[in-house]
Amino acid sequence: MGKSRRTVPEELLLLALDPTTGTTAQPQTLDLGLAGAQLVELSLAGRIVPEGDRIAVVLARPTGDPTLDHALELLRRRGSPVRAAHWIGGPRLGLRQTYLAHLERCGMVTAVPGQVCGVLPTTRYQASDDCTNAAIKQRLDSAIRTGVPPDPRTAALAALAHSVGLGKHLYPGNEGRSSRSRLRDLIRYDPLGGMVAHAVMDVQNGLPAQQNRSSQGSGAASGRPGARTAGRGSGGRVPASRVGVR
């Protein structure tokens, strides 16, 4: 894939990075957004395609990006298309830290060791090139101001930024309300990005697990043989907890 273009997960994380505090906004939901951003980038790279609300691998050839290739391999091992929401809600908690380390290796951020209350060790991150972050934000600003349909990459980035709650970080206060609304509206310009963003929000709201339980319950009530098994097979696994990927 090369590094002439930043990937959607990299751009999403750089957008979330607060230049003042050196921490990321929305840390609780950013992992989900990064998992969704990986799907968008793999689609743009021609490795996966959407099939309804599912994701199917069509080309298993590595991209050259280790974080994306790990995700691609996990998708390939599934053997059949997987629901986007179940993939995003799967065992990948820790992507934020994985991508911070990735950006540090690529020279996009610099890790600055520090302490909390003079005792607890902590690490803050500074963008190595403020112009890069400004250029990413400018693309969103331009799409919001002009109303001109953005390219799919920018539209997907906007959709994911909205889905994880970065709107208030990017456009704070009452003066940013209209920009936050337009950021949300950009979701319609990229079908895949929109689908992935909605899947991220569904996972946050617990909808996949609720739907899975509902389908299992209705199957049991109707007495259909194998209904409970079919419910799991059609939706994949919704784990109760997630562990990090390294």
Salt bridges, closest charged atoms under 4 A:
GLU10 OE2 - LYS3 NZ 2.68
GLU10 OE2 - HIS102 NE2 2.74
GLU11 OE2 - ARG6 NE 3.55
GLU11 OE2 - ARG139 NH1 2.72
GLU41 OE1 - ARG153 NH1 2.72
ASP53 OD2 - ARG83 NH1 2.56
ASP65 OD2 - LYS3 NZ 3.88
ASP65 OD2 - HIS102 NE2 3.98
GLU73 OE2 - ARG76 NH2 2.56
GLU73 OE2 - ARG77 NE 3.13
ASP141 OD1 - LYS137 NZ 3.18
ASP185 OD1 - ARG184 NE 3.55
